[in-house]
Amino acid sequence: MSKFTTPSRRLLSTFSQSLKYDKSLATPCQCRRLTTTGTSIRPRAQQSHLNPASAHNKRPFSVSFPRSYKTVEEQKSRYKSGPFSWQAGILFLSAGVGLVFYFRFEKARMERKRVAEASKGVGRPKVGGPFELVDQHGKPFTDADMKGKYSLVYFGFSHCPDICPEELDKMGQMIDIVNASSLRKPSTPPLLPIFITCDPARDTPAVLDAYLSEFHDGLIGLTGTWEQTKDVCKKYRVYFSTPPGVKPGEDYLVDHSIYFYLMDPEGDFVEAIGRQHSPQQAASIILDHMGDWKKR
């Protein structure tokens, strides 16, 4: 059974007052919406008739969100490839290879620095020092002439039957490789090749000039008195066995160390290059130290 509810008197009174208030605007074909305060809102047709400009200014309300992908296929391919791409892979590999080469170069540089610093360490005998000799042209030559240049010093004598000629040939190749290297910069100190005789009695300036010209034009030959020669050999820790007061034509034994002594532009010993190094290896050692040089 259906139940009907009877409107209250208060509701009917409020509705009757509202009809009287809007009687002049009421039309038989229009519906009304009542507010809680009893006031009415004009129909949409009348509002647009009263204010035509407002009808044209109204725009439909819409909310749009940016789409990351144009199609579903793009979204699927993005999820399929993940956050990495082939460009990112190439960049990652390039960075890894660069770091490997950098750390290898830095490790080799630190090893060269360790060798150079170890030769200057406290408690170790100093290699090199002040000396006064003359070159193959009879001009004075001292340790001050070596400053500002890398010096490659070798001790020998012109009457050496086998070792000295081999090492001087090797020295000439080292000089050419270093001078022709593209690794050298305009600011790189030059290389000064020096041959110091251990036999001053027979190796006069004229003898050294003729002897060294057979190996390389850039070689500087140095000689002096017996005392001067012994002093410089002692400072470079070179074995010196030539007897003093040798008479012309007298036979005697000459012995010496077989090393190339690399000195830096400040006159400090850097490294000894032995017979086990080929000319290419020795030139590479020299160029590496030249590249590490920074004036203090």
Backbone as CSV, one residue per row, in Angstrom:
resi,resn,N_x,N_y,N_z,CA_x,CA_y,CA_z,C_x,C_y,C_z
1,MET,0.852,-1.176,0.000,0.000,0.000,0.000,0.882,1.218,0.000
2,SER,0.546,2.169,-0.883,1.356,3.384,-1.004,0.982,4.349,0.070
3,LYS,1.957,5.111,0.479,1.762,6.121,1.513,1.976,7.474,0.908
4,PHE,1.097,8.423,1.221,1.226,9.798,0.748,1.508,10.687,1.926
5,THR,2.410,11.626,1.687,2.751,12.570,2.759,2.125,13.890,2.437
6,THR,1.562,14.540,3.418,0.914,15.846,3.263,1.905,16.937,3.563
7,PRO,2.096,17.881,2.615,3.060,18.970,2.871,2.616,19.812,4.059
8,SER,3.599,20.306,4.723,3.292,21.111,5.912,2.806,22.479,5.512
9,ARG,2.172,23.137,6.428,1.652,24.482,6.175,2.764,25.468,5.909
10,ARG,3.850,25.355,6.588,4.975,26.295,6.415,5.554,26.211,5.010
11,LEU,5.661,24.990,4.500,6.189,24.814,3.143,5.236,25.408,2.120
12,LEU,3.932,25.188,2.304,2.953,25.732,1.357,2.942,27.246,1.410
13,SER,3.109,27.829,2.586,3.113,29.287,2.716,4.320,29.891,2.010
14,THR,5.461,29.267,2.161,6.686,29.765,1.508,6.564,29.685,0.000
15,PHE,5.986,28.598,-0.526,5.822,28.441,-1.960,4.846,29.461,-2.515
16,SER,3.766,29.758,-1.743,2.760,30.739,-2.185,3.374,32.134,-2.247
17,GLN,4.210,32.502,-1.280,4.840,33.821,-1.279,5.818,33.970,-2.435
18,SER,6.454,32.891,-2.766,7.415,32.964,-3.880,6.713,33.183,-5.195
19,LEU,5.557,32.576,-5.378,4.807,32.769,-6.625,4.295,34.191,-6.750
20,LYS,3.869,34.770,-5.654,3.398,36.158,-5.692,4.534,37.111,-6.013
21,TYR,5.716,36.815,-5.500,6.856,37.731,-5.676,7.329,37.739,-7.128
22,ASP,7.246,36.595,-7.802,7.755,36.486,-9.182,6.627,36.373,-10.195
23,LYS,5.444,36.843,-9.871,4.306,36.703,-10.763,4.508,37.448,-12.063
24,SER,5.167,38.617,-11.968,5.352,39.422,-13.179,6.321,38.769,-14.156
25,LEU,7.209,37.891,-13.716,8.198,37.252,-14.586,7.804,35.841,-14.967
26,ALA,6.767,35.346,-14.390,6.392,33.950,-14.597,5.803,33.749,-15.968
27,THR,6.073,32.635,-16.602,5.495,32.244,-17.892,4.984,30.830,-17.768
28,PRO,3.948,30.484,-18.524,3.377,29.149,-18.362,4.318,28.046,-18.810
29,CYS,5.313,28.312,-19.654,6.175,27.246,-20.189,7.502,27.113,-19.464
30,GLN,7.725,27.772,-18.411,9.019,27.755,-17.738,8.928,27.064,-16.397
31,CYS,9.998,26.451,-16.000,10.099,25.846,-14.676,10.967,26.712,-13.794
32,ARG,10.800,26.556,-12.519,11.496,27.374,-11.547,12.305,26.490,-10.637
33,ARG,13.454,27.054,-10.220,14.248,26.385,-9.184,14.293,27.296,-7.975
34,LEU,13.967,26.760,-6.833,13.939,27.543,-5.601,15.211,27.306,-4.835
35,THR,15.685,28.386,-4.267,16.846,28.283,-3.382,16.381,28.195,-1.965
36,THR,17.325,27.962,-1.114,16.967,27.830,0.302,16.538,29.158,0.874
37,THR,16.914,30.273,0.225,16.548,31.588,0.746,15.261,32.081,0.143
38,GLY,14.704,31.303,-0.814,13.447,31.717,-1.399,13.608,32.556,-2.632
39,THR,14.776,32.923,-3.078,14.965,33.742,-4.276,15.032,32.842,-5.484
40,SER,14.731,33.392,-6.623,14.689,32.609,-7.863,15.841,32.996,-8.757
41,ILE,16.185,32.081,-9.697,17.227,32.298,-10.686,16.582,32.344,-12.044
42,ARG,16.924,33.315,-12.836,16.330,33.479,-14.147,16.667,32.295,-15.036
43,PRO,15.787,31.966,-15.927,16.081,30.889,-16.881,17.244,31.293,-17.772
44,ARG,17.886,30.253,-18.366,19.064,30.481,-19.187,18.716,31.280,-20.432
45,ALA,17.510,31.079,-20.943,17.107,31.825,-22.146,16.982,33.295,-21.868
46,GLN,16.388,33.669,-20.699,16.268,35.073,-20.345,17.612,35.690,-20.049
47,GLN,18.535,34.923,-19.401,19.860,35.475,-19.077,20.623,35.806,-20.341
48,SER,20.559,34.951,-21.316,21.258,35.252,-22.555,20.593,36.384,-23.312
49,HIS,19.259,36.560,-23.161,18.577,37.652,-23.825,18.915,38.991,-23.191
50,LEU,19.061,38.972,-21.863,19.378,40.217,-21.171,20.828,40.637,-21.391
51,ASN,21.744,39.678,-21.475,23.157,40.010,-21.633,23.741,39.159,-22.761
52,PRO,23.569,39.605,-24.021,24.031,38.783,-25.150,25.532,38.600,-25.154
53,ALA,26.312,39.584,-24.680,27.779,39.471,-24.721,28.276,38.346,-23.847
54,SER,27.588,38.132,-22.711,28.022,37.078,-21.800,27.869,35.705,-22.410
55,ALA,26.898,35.546,-23.307,26.699,34.238,-23.938,27.835,33.905,-24.877
56,HIS,28.332,34.940,-25.549,29.423,34.678,-26.483,30.742,34.461,-25.773
57,ASN,30.906,35.050,-24.575,32.162,34.936,-23.842,32.306,33.610,-23.105
58,LYS,31.220,32.906,-22.965,31.296,31.654,-22.221,31.966,30.595,-23.066
59,ARG,32.866,29.850,-22.440,33.580,28.760,-23.099,33.398,27.494,-22.289
60,PRO,33.316,26.403,-22.961,33.161,25.142,-22.209,34.408,24.854,-21.380
61,PHE,34.208,24.361,-20.199,35.298,24.057,-19.277,35.845,22.665,-19.590
62,SER,37.150,22.631,-19.744,37.782,21.330,-20.042,39.125,21.265,-19.348
63,VAL,39.514,20.086,-19.029,40.800,19.825,-18.389,41.566,18.840,-19.268
64,SER,42.744,19.252,-19.696,43.555,18.383,-20.556,44.906,18.122,-19.881
65,PHE,45.388,16.932,-20.005,46.667,16.538,-19.416,47.637,16.188,-20.537
66,PRO,48.911,16.633,-20.435,49.885,16.307,-21.489,50.177,14.814,-21.521
67,ARG,50.234,14.316,-22.743,50.524,12.907,-22.905,51.991,12.726,-23.244
68,SER,52.609,11.791,-22.587,54.027,11.540,-22.836,54.247,10.795,-24.136
69,TYR,53.284,10.017,-24.558,53.446,9.206,-25.732,52.294,9.467,-26.700
70,LYS,52.602,9.493,-27.980,51.585,9.758,-28.989,50.729,8.521,-29.259
71,THR,51.353,7.389,-29.223,50.632,6.154,-29.522,50.940,5.107,-28.474
72,VAL,50.137,4.055,-28.472,50.347,2.945,-27.548,51.634,2.205,-27.892
73,GLU,51.970,2.161,-29.210,53.192,1.483,-29.625,54.426,2.180,-29.063
74,GLU,54.397,3.527,-29.025,55.520,4.268,-28.463,55.692,3.951,-26.985
75,GLN,54.570,3.879,-26.286,54.640,3.577,-24.865,55.180,2.168,-24.621
76,LYS,54.740,1.215,-25.455,55.225,-0.148,-25.298,56.713,-0.240,-25.598
77,SER,57.156,0.442,-26.660,58.574,0.396,-27.011,59.424,1.070,-25.941
78,ARG,58.895,2.121,-25.321,59.626,2.793,-24.249,59.819,1.869,-23.062
79,TYR,58.748,1.168,-22.685,58.849,0.240,-21.569,59.728,-0.958,-21.924
80,LYS,59.735,-1.310,-23.210,60.536,-2.453,-23.640,62.026,-2.161,-23.553
81,SER,62.441,-0.944,-23.978,63.856,-0.582,-23.951,64.348,-0.211,-22.556
82,GLY,63.468,0.227,-21.702,63.874,0.595,-20.362,64.532,1.968,-20.326
83,PRO,65.193,2.319,-19.229,65.800,3.655,-19.101,67.088,3.810,-19.895
84,PHE,67.632,2.700,-20.476,68.890,2.763,-21.208,68.636,2.691,-22.703
85,SER,69.528,3.317,-23.454,69.478,3.298,-24.905,70.875,3.019,-25.437
86,TRP,70.993,2.845,-26.762,72.325,2.576,-27.333,73.236,3.782,-27.206
87,GLN,72.639,5.013,-27.222,73.477,6.199,-27.015,74.071,6.215,-25.613
88,ALA,73.238,5.845,-24.631,73.734,5.811,-23.251,74.806,4.732,-23.078
89,GLY,74.641,3.591,-23.788,75.647,2.543,-23.715,76.989,2.965,-24.272
90,ILE,76.952,3.655,-25.439,78.202,4.142,-26.039,78.876,5.156,-25.130
91,LEU,78.086,6.063,-24.550,78.645,7.053,-23.634,79.271,6.395,-22.418
92,PHE,78.614,5.377,-21.887,79.128,4.670,-20.716,80.446,3.971,-21.037
93,LEU,80.503,3.271,-22.196,81.734,2.583,-22.580,82.874,3.559,-22.837
94,SER,82.559,4.696,-23.486,83.597,5.697,-23.757,84.173,6.246,-22.460
95,ALA,83.290,6.525,-21.509,83.771,7.038,-20.220,84.637,6.000,-19.501
96,GLY,84.246,4.711,-19.586,85.036,3.676,-18.947,86.417,3.519,-19.562
97,VAL,86.478,3.543,-20.913,87.776,3.429,-21.592,88.658,4.628,-21.253
98,GLY,88.047,5.827,-21.238,88.820,7.022,-20.894,89.394,6.955,-19.492
99,LEU,88.616,6.447,-18.551,89.110,6.337,-17.175,90.247,5.324,-17.070
100,VAL,90.149,4.216,-17.824,91.218,3.209,-17.790,92.535,3.802,-18.288
101,PHE,92.469,4.498,-19.442,93.684,5.100,-19.986,94.237,6.172,-19.055
102,TYR,93.336,6.953,-18.449,93.791,8.014,-17.547,94.525,7.439,-16.348
103,PHE,93.955,6.392,-15.729,94.577,5.833,-14.535,95.886,5.113,-14.874
104,ARG,95.961,4.523,-16.072,97.229,3.911,-16.471,98.303,4.974,-16.664
105,PHE,97.940,6.057,-17.335,98.893,7.150,-17.538,99.310,7.761,-16.208
106,GLU,98.341,7.947,-15.327,98.643,8.560,-14.026,99.515,7.631,-13.189
107,LYS,99.273,6.321,-13.292,100.095,5.361,-12.548,101.541,5.395,-13.039
108,ALA,101.717,5.443,-14.375,103.071,5.503,-14.921,103.761,6.812,-14.540
109,ARG,102.996,7.902,-14.542,103.579,9.201,-14.176,104.006,9.207,-12.711
110,MET,103.178,8.653,-11.840,103.536,8.606,-10.429,104.747,7.707,-10.186
111,GLU,104.889,6.637,-10.993,106.057,5.766,-10.849,107.326,6.509,-11.267
112,ARG,107.242,7.277,-12.358,108.407,8.067,-12.763,108.754,9.115,-11.717
113,LYS,107.718,9.711,-11.130,107.960,10.703,-10.090,108.599,10.059,-8.867
114,ARG,108.162,8.831,-8.553,108.739,8.128,-7.401,110.215,7.832,-7.627
115,VAL,110.540,7.408,-8.874,111.944,7.105,-9.189,112.803,8.357,-9.092
116,ALA,112.264,9.468,-9.623,113.028,10.716,-9.585,113.204,11.226,-8.164
117,GLU,112.146,11.120,-7.356,112.241,11.601,-5.980,113.118,10.688,-5.126
118,ALA,113.111,9.377,-5.455,113.921,8.450,-4.667,115.408,8.739,-4.824
119,SER,115.798,9.212,-6.009,117.215,9.523,-6.221,117.654,10.771,-5.464
120,LYS,116.661,11.567,-5.025,116.995,12.773,-4.273,116.733,12.609,-2.779
121,GLY,116.372,11.393,-2.383,115.971,11.179,-1.004,117.102,11.373,-0.010
122,VAL,116.714,11.620,1.222,117.688,11.789,2.295,118.376,10.460,2.570
123,GLY,119.682,10.487,2.709,120.436,9.277,2.978,120.972,8.597,1.742
124,ARG,120.556,9.031,0.566,121.067,8.459,-0.672,122.188,9.329,-1.218
125,PRO,123.192,8.725,-1.854,124.277,9.531,-2.421,123.765,10.385,-3.574
126,LYS,124.163,11.613,-3.585,123.746,12.528,-4.639,124.522,12.224,-5.913
127,VAL,123.811,12.197,-7.041,124.424,11.972,-8.343,124.513,13.312,-9.052
128,GLY,125.694,13.681,-9.491,125.903,14.970,-10.149,126.431,16.003,-9.188
129,GLY,126.769,17.136,-9.739,127.301,18.223,-8.930,128.135,19.163,-9.779
130,PRO,128.752,20.162,-9.158,129.546,21.139,-9.918,130.839,20.542,-10.467
131,PHE,131.204,20.959,-11.673,132.459,20.509,-12.284,132.916,21.565,-13.290
132,GLU,134.178,21.468,-13.672,134.756,22.372,-14.665,135.609,21.552,-15.629
133,LEU,135.201,21.522,-16.909,135.919,20.794,-17.942,136.002,21.665,-19.198
134,VAL,136.497,21.109,-20.286,136.516,21.801,-21.581,135.883,20.885,-22.614
135,ASP,135.246,21.490,-23.626,134.606,20.680,-24.650,135.578,20.353,-25.785
136,GLN,135.053,19.703,-26.848,135.913,19.272,-27.951,136.450,20.437,-28.781
137,HIS,135.945,21.642,-28.526,136.442,22.830,-29.225,137.380,23.655,-28.331
138,GLY,137.687,23.128,-27.155,138.595,23.806,-26.241,137.941,24.886,-25.409
139,LYS,136.611,24.979,-25.422,135.903,25.998,-24.653,135.525,25.461,-23.273
140,PRO,135.566,26.303,-22.240,135.181,25.851,-20.892,133.715,25.410,-20.857
141,PHE,133.472,24.374,-20.094,132.109,23.843,-19.939,131.948,23.439,-18.484
142,THR,130.891,23.943,-17.842,130.636,23.633,-16.432,129.218,23.091,-16.276
143,ASP,128.873,22.717,-15.055,127.524,22.220,-14.763,126.467,23.302,-14.978
144,ALA,126.885,24.578,-14.921,125.924,25.659,-15.148,125.401,25.649,-16.589
145,ASP,126.194,25.120,-17.531,125.759,25.042,-18.924,124.678,23.984,-19.130
146,MET,124.445,23.166,-18.145,123.412,22.130,-18.235,122.070,22.608,-17.684
147,LYS,122.069,23.710,-16.985,120.836,24.196,-16.361,119.843,24.660,-17.434
148,GLY,118.592,24.364,-17.195,117.537,24.733,-18.142,117.339,23.725,-19.252
149,LYS,118.076,22.616,-19.226,117.978,21.588,-20.265,117.988,20.215,-19.601
150,TYR,117.401,19.247,-20.299,117.577,17.856,-19.886,118.910,17.387,-20.455
151,SER,119.758,16.790,-19.621,121.089,16.352,-20.040,121.179,14.837,-19.970
152,LEU,121.721,14.255,-21.028,121.967,12.821,-21.075,123.487,12.626,-21.053
153,VAL,124.014,12.175,-19.927,125.459,12.125,-19.695,125.936,10.678,-19.793
154,TYR,126.999,10.480,-20.573,127.601,9.152,-20.702,129.112,9.262,-20.516
155,PHE,129.675,8.296,-19.786,131.116,8.263,-19.527,131.748,7.139,-20.350
156,GLY,132.863,7.450,-21.039,133.560,6.452,-21.840,134.933,6.958,-22.233
157,PHE,135.515,6.365,-23.272,136.809,6.836,-23.776,136.950,6.390,-25.232
158,SER,137.736,7.104,-25.965,137.804,6.916,-27.417,138.487,5.613,-27.820
159,HIS,139.333,5.034,-26.956,140.035,3.799,-27.276,139.255,2.556,-26.837
160,CYS,138.030,2.747,-26.441,137.186,1.614,-26.049,136.918,0.754,-27.289
161,PRO,137.159,-0.554,-27.230,137.063,-1.375,-28.437,135.637,-1.722,-28.885
162,ASP,134.702,-1.888,-27.959,133.384,-2.376,-28.376,132.200,-1.700,-27.684
163,ILE,132.231,-1.595,-26.361,131.045,-1.120,-25.626,130.748,0.342,-25.940
164,CYS,131.755,1.198,-25.888,131.517,2.626,-26.125,130.971,2.911,-27.527
165,PRO,131.519,2.322,-28.585,130.932,2.561,-29.904,129.469,2.114,-30.000
166,GLU,129.142,0.977,-29.389,127.754,0.510,-29.411,126.833,1.479,-28.673
167,GLU,127.273,1.914,-27.513,126.438,2.806,-26.708,126.326,4.200,-27.339
168,LEU,127.373,4.646,-28.013,127.296,5.945,-28.679,126.396,5.896,-29.907
169,ASP,126.396,4.757,-30.617,125.425,4.577,-31.704,123.998,4.624,-31.156
170,LYS,123.811,3.961,-30.056,122.508,3.960,-29.388,122.133,5.368,-28.923
171,MET,123.093,6.096,-28.415,122.846,7.462,-27.948,122.424,8.363,-29.105
172,GLY,123.086,8.191,-30.272,122.704,8.981,-31.435,121.276,8.707,-31.871
173,GLN,120.839,7.451,-31.823,119.454,7.112,-32.171,118.477,7.710,-31.165
174,MET,118.828,7.672,-29.904,117.977,8.256,-28.874,117.783,9.754,-29.115
175,ILE,118.871,10.428,-29.470,118.791,11.873,-29.720,117.842,12.171,-30.876
176,ASP,117.966,11.409,-31.965,117.116,11.642,-33.138,115.652,11.356,-32.837
177,ILE,115.380,10.287,-32.093,113.985,9.944,-31.762,113.360,11.025,-30.887
178,VAL,114.106,11.490,-29.909,113.576,12.515,-28.999,113.346,13.827,-29.747
179,ASN,114.303,14.221,-30.564,114.172,15.498,-31.276,113.063,15.472,-32.317
180,ALA,112.787,14.302,-32.890,111.755,14.194,-33.925,110.380,13.859,-33.363
181,SER,110.272,13.670,-32.063,109.005,13.251,-31.468,107.969,14.371,-31.524
182,SER,106.729,13.975,-31.826,105.620,14.931,-31.835,105.110,15.234,-30.428
183,LEU,105.598,14.480,-29.439,105.177,14.704,-28.050,105.837,15.929,-27.438
184,ARG,106.900,16.387,-28.069,107.582,17.563,-27.545,106.782,18.824,-27.845
185,LYS,106.721,19.683,-26.866,106.019,20.955,-26.999,107.040,22.094,-27.083
186,PRO,106.608,23.263,-27.551,107.559,24.390,-27.585,108.141,24.735,-26.227
187,SER,107.390,24.441,-25.170,107.883,24.752,-23.823,108.749,23.633,-23.233
188,THR,108.872,22.506,-23.951,109.664,21.391,-23.438,111.153,21.730,-23.473
189,PRO,111.876,21.521,-22.379,113.326,21.804,-22.381,114.046,20.934,-23.405
190,PRO,115.092,21.450,-24.032,115.846,20.668,-25.021,116.688,19.585,-24.351
191,LEU,117.152,18.638,-25.181,117.997,17.557,-24.692,119.450,17.860,-25.047
192,LEU,120.332,17.740,-24.045,121.757,18.031,-24.224,122.547,16.737,-24.033
193,PRO,123.051,16.110,-25.108,123.821,14.865,-24.981,125.296,15.158,-24.701
194,ILE,125.822,14.568,-23.637,127.187,14.865,-23.181,127.979,13.571,-23.044
195,PHE,129.180,13.571,-23.595,130.119,12.456,-23.451,131.320,12.959,-22.651
196,ILE,131.579,12.350,-21.496,132.703,12.729,-20.641,133.727,11.596,-20.672
197,THR,134.939,11.920,-21.029,135.959,10.884,-21.130,136.489,10.469,-19.764
198,CYS,136.840,9.190,-19.660,137.500,8.664,-18.466,139.003,8.487,-18.705
199,ASP,139.441,8.937,-19.854,140.849,8.788,-20.222,141.388,10.146,-20.692
200,PRO,141.587,11.084,-19.746,141.986,12.437,-20.151,143.386,12.519,-20.759
201,ALA,144.229,11.546,-20.488,145.595,11.601,-21.015,145.611,11.456,-22.534
202,ARG,144.755,10.613,-23.080,144.732,10.390,-24.528,143.596,11.127,-25.224
203,ASP,142.492,11.409,-24.494,141.328,12.053,-25.125,141.432,13.571,-24.979
204,THR,142.207,14.151,-25.852,142.308,15.610,-25.905,141.089,16.173,-26.627
205,PRO,140.881,17.487,-26.576,139.747,18.064,-27.308,139.746,17.706,-28.791
206,ALA,140.878,17.720,-29.442,140.936,17.387,-30.862,140.571,15.932,-31.111
207,VAL,141.047,15.023,-30.247,140.718,13.608,-30.387,139.218,13.384,-30.212
208,LEU,138.622,14.010,-29.213,137.177,13.878,-28.977,136.370,14.433,-30.148
209,ASP,136.825,15.527,-30.720,136.102,16.136,-31.841,136.039,15.168,-33.014
210,ALA,137.163,14.545,-33.355,137.184,13.600,-34.474,136.416,12.313,-34.138
211,TYR,136.487,11.879,-32.905,135.846,10.626,-32.501,134.321,10.759,-32.471
212,LEU,133.812,11.794,-31.855,132.364,11.949,-31.684,131.653,12.310,-32.982
213,SER,132.370,12.909,-33.925,131.741,13.278,-35.196,131.325,12.046,-35.994
214,GLU,131.833,10.877,-35.666,131.460,9.648,-36.351,130.114,9.104,-35.878
215,PHE,129.609,9.626,-34.759,128.374,9.089,-34.188,127.201,10.063,-34.316
216,HIS,127.389,11.299,-33.910,126.287,12.275,-33.991,126.861,13.681,-33.875
217,ASP,126.326,14.580,-34.690,126.831,15.959,-34.688,126.462,16.716,-33.415
218,GLY,125.421,16.251,-32.717,124.968,16.975,-31.532,125.690,16.621,-30.254
219,LEU,126.560,15.633,-30.306,127.260,15.204,-29.092,128.271,16.250,-28.639
220,ILE,128.316,16.467,-27.316,129.284,17.372,-26.700,130.300,16.530,-25.936
221,GLY,131.578,16.617,-26.327,132.632,15.862,-25.653,133.363,16.721,-24.642
222,LEU,133.578,16.187,-23.444,134.236,16.926,-22.371,135.465,16.174,-21.875
223,THR,136.508,16.919,-21.620,137.737,16.371,-21.069,138.362,17.391,-20.125
224,GLY,139.449,17.004,-19.484,140.114,17.900,-18.528,141.364,17.257,-17.999
225,THR,141.827,17.730,-16.885,142.986,17.139,-16.231,142.585,15.847,-15.534
226,TRP,143.564,15.086,-15.070,143.273,13.848,-14.356,142.460,14.143,-13.097
227,GLU,142.818,15.181,-12.360,142.093,15.536,-11.133,140.654,15.952,-11.436
228,GLN,140.475,16.752,-12.465,139.125,17.176,-12.825,138.263,15.994,-13.267
229,THR,138.850,15.103,-14.040,138.111,13.933,-14.513,137.750,13.007,-13.357
230,LYS,138.668,12.786,-12.465,138.380,11.940,-11.308,137.286,12.554,-10.447
231,ASP,137.305,13.865,-10.294,136.299,14.552,-9.464,134.897,14.406,-10.046
232,VAL,134.764,14.613,-11.366,133.436,14.517,-11.959,132.949,13.071,-11.972
233,CYS,133.841,12.109,-12.146,133.444,10.699,-12.081,132.955,10.334,-10.681
234,LYS,133.618,10.860,-9.681,133.203,10.592,-8.307,131.828,11.168,-8.023
235,LYS,131.553,12.358,-8.537,130.268,13.001,-8.277,129.119,12.295,-8.993
236,TYR,129.418,11.654,-10.111,128.381,10.900,-10.828,128.392,9.412,-10.472
237,ARG,129.179,9.028,-9.483,129.255,7.650,-8.998,129.698,6.697,-10.107
238,VAL,130.659,7.154,-10.906,131.179,6.354,-12.006,132.516,5.744,-11.587
239,TYR,132.693,4.476,-11.890,133.949,3.795,-11.562,135.066,4.376,-12.434
240,PHE,136.153,4.784,-11.805,137.279,5.436,-12.498,138.565,4.710,-12.118
241,SER,139.219,4.119,-13.130,140.406,3.307,-12.854,141.653,3.809,-13.570
242,THR,141.580,4.935,-14.251,142.732,5.431,-15.000,143.830,5.873,-14.040
243,PRO,145.037,5.380,-14.189,146.121,5.770,-13.274,146.626,7.181,-13.580
244,PRO,147.116,7.884,-12.576,147.648,9.226,-12.819,149.071,9.178,-13.393
245,GLY,149.495,10.277,-14.000,150.862,10.406,-14.487,151.215,9.445,-15.588
246,VAL,150.287,9.141,-16.455,150.549,8.211,-17.546,151.416,8.901,-18.595
247,LYS,152.463,8.200,-19.081,153.355,8.743,-20.095,152.829,8.411,-21.489
248,PRO,153.137,9.233,-22.467,152.676,8.952,-23.838,153.177,7.600,-24.331
249,GLY,152.256,6.805,-24.924,152.589,5.488,-25.444,152.522,4.391,-24.419
250,GLU,152.256,4.706,-23.174,152.179,3.697,-22.122,150.798,3.045,-22.130
251,ASP,150.765,1.717,-22.008,149.502,0.976,-21.977,148.964,0.904,-20.552
252,TYR,147.684,1.003,-20.425,147.036,0.907,-19.106,145.573,0.531,-19.326
253,LEU,144.951,0.056,-18.283,143.562,-0.398,-18.340,142.623,0.725,-17.915
254,VAL,141.591,0.924,-18.713,140.552,1.921,-18.395,139.224,1.195,-18.242
255,ASP,138.576,1.397,-17.132,137.269,0.782,-16.881,136.298,1.876,-16.446
256,HIS,135.019,1.656,-16.698,134.025,2.682,-16.342,132.645,2.049,-16.266
257,SER,131.695,2.767,-15.713,130.301,2.320,-15.622,129.606,2.523,-16.966
258,ILE,128.630,1.653,-17.246,127.925,1.712,-18.537,126.479,2.144,-18.280
259,TYR,126.285,3.420,-18.095,124.943,3.970,-17.873,124.835,5.338,-18.541
260,PHE,123.611,5.642,-18.955,123.280,7.004,-19.363,122.596,7.666,-18.167
261,TYR,123.113,8.795,-17.758,122.557,9.515,-16.610,121.675,10.650,-17.127
262,LEU,120.385,10.569,-16.816,119.444,11.613,-17.227,119.325,12.630,-16.101
263,MET,119.636,13.878,-16.401,119.581,14.972,-15.426,118.492,15.961,-15.846
264,ASP,117.765,16.486,-14.867,116.686,17.415,-15.203,117.224,18.840,-15.350
265,PRO,116.375,19.795,-15.767,116.857,21.174,-16.001,117.406,21.876,-14.763
266,GLU,117.162,21.336,-13.586,117.722,21.929,-12.384,119.023,21.272,-11.955
267,GLY,119.510,20.328,-12.765,120.755,19.654,-12.453,120.615,18.470,-11.531
268,ASP,119.393,18.025,-11.259,119.174,16.872,-10.386,119.083,15.589,-11.206
269,PHE,119.578,14.516,-10.647,119.525,13.212,-11.296,118.091,12.699,-11.344
270,VAL,117.714,12.165,-12.502,116.347,11.676,-12.687,116.308,10.153,-12.754
271,GLU,117.069,9.586,-13.699,117.021,8.132,-13.882,118.255,7.676,-14.653
272,ALA,118.677,6.440,-14.387,119.792,5.830,-15.101,119.239,4.866,-16.147
273,ILE,119.698,4.996,-17.370,119.248,4.157,-18.474,120.381,3.198,-18.814
274,GLY,120.102,1.898,-18.732,121.139,0.888,-18.915,121.145,0.263,-20.300
275,ARG,121.981,-0.754,-20.464,122.126,-1.436,-21.744,120.896,-2.261,-22.094
276,GLN,120.063,-2.580,-21.092,118.878,-3.394,-21.359,117.794,-2.630,-22.116
277,HIS,117.918,-1.318,-22.177,116.921,-0.508,-22.888,117.325,-0.332,-24.347
278,SER,116.364,-0.531,-25.227,116.591,-0.261,-26.643,116.559,1.250,-26.866
279,PRO,117.030,1.727,-28.035,116.957,3.173,-28.287,115.532,3.716,-28.194
280,GLN,114.559,2.933,-28.666,113.164,3.384,-28.594,112.678,3.442,-27.148
281,GLN,113.017,2.442,-26.361,112.609,2.439,-24.951,113.287,3.568,-24.182
282,ALA,114.574,3.768,-24.439,115.288,4.842,-23.748,114.727,6.206,-24.125
283,ALA,114.422,6.405,-25.423,113.839,7.677,-25.857,112.465,7.888,-25.237
284,SER,111.698,6.801,-25.087,110.375,6.918,-24.451,110.502,7.344,-22.994
285,ILE,111.497,6.812,-22.286,111.726,7.205,-20.889,112.072,8.692,-20.805
286,ILE,112.930,9.134,-21.699,113.338,10.544,-21.695,112.142,11.444,-21.995
287,LEU,111.344,11.080,-22.995,110.187,11.896,-23.370,109.145,11.937,-22.255
288,ASP,108.980,10.820,-21.558,108.025,10.798,-20.445,108.455,11.769,-19.347
289,HIS,109.739,11.763,-19.021,110.223,12.698,-17.992,110.137,14.144,-18.474
290,MET,110.388,14.364,-19.753,110.232,15.713,-20.288,108.787,16.189,-20.207
291,GLY,107.863,15.265,-20.487,106.455,15.634,-20.403,105.992,15.919,-18.991
292,ASP,106.653,15.301,-18.004,106.281,15.515,-16.595,106.885,16.784,-16.012
293,TRP,107.833,17.377,-16.744,108.567,18.490,-16.173,107.675,19.713,-15.999
294,LYS,107.700,20.279,-14.801,107.038,21.551,-14.499,108.010,22.378,-13.694
295,LYS,108.305,23.538,-14.210,109.289,24.387,-13.522,108.762,24.803,-12.158
296,ARG,109.580,24.615,-11.163,109.149,24.953,-9.789,109.189,26.462,-9.590
